[in-house]
Structures are given as C-alpha cells and as structure tokens.
Amino acid sequence: MFDFFKSKPKNYEDIPVGEFHNLMLQPNTVVIDVRTAGEFAGGKIRGARNIDIMSRDFAKQVQNLPKDKTYLIYCRSGNRSGQACEIMADMGFENCKNMAGGIMRWPFETV
C-alpha cells in the first residue's frame, strides 16, 4: 500500500570531475556554481556562473535559462548541486549533470 522506502529515479546524472572538466570544453555547456556568494568569491571554476541554491529566488533565476543547453552544476561536496539538478530537472531541464564530490575533488585550476 505505502512504500516509504521507494525513491523516485534521478532525472539528472552524477559525473566524476574528469568528465565534468571534459564537458566544460563542449559548446552549449553552462557551468553553474550553486554555492553562496562568499564561497564563490573564495575560489571558483573558470567561467562558472554563481546562482546560490540557498537564495530565496533560485528557481526564479533558473527558470529563464535556455533549456536546450547542458548544465554542469557543482557546489562544495555535491549535495547542494544534486538538489539544484533535481529542481532544474523538475522545471523541464533535460541535461543537468552534477559534479560528484563537488569542488573539494576538483584537481584542476580555480580562480
């Protein structure tokens, strides 16, 4: 009757940092950092756009983004970015990828 332990399938993909790095170089790809402005200012991936998932208007900021692009999303550990991917997928974004492990696992340059 009730299945409390059944989780709905993910509608985004968790990818390792190497794949994330390779996809960043592809056309039609947007990199989004969902950390706070303070975290973002402390070091980010080059070319990343900051949209704080904890801000009151996260969904409003995201809703007008083009849905035909690939979105590479990251945070510190991969948790908030996974939540952001879920929200975006629920809004109709079909190609969201979450950096597994977050920027803590990022071996490449930050700015």
Sequence and secondary structure as in RCSB ss.txt:
>XXXX:A:sequence
MFDFFKSKPKNYEDIPVGEFHNLMLQPNTVVIDVRTAGEFAGGKIRGARNIDIMSRDFAKQVQNLPKDKTYLIYC
RSGNRSGQACEIMADMGFENCKNMAGGIMRWPFETV
>XXXX:A:secstr
   TT     SSEEE HHHHHHHHTSTTEEEEE S HHHHHT   TT EE  TTSTTHHHHHHTS TTSEEEEE 
SSSHHHHHHHHHHHHTT   EEEETTGGGG  S   
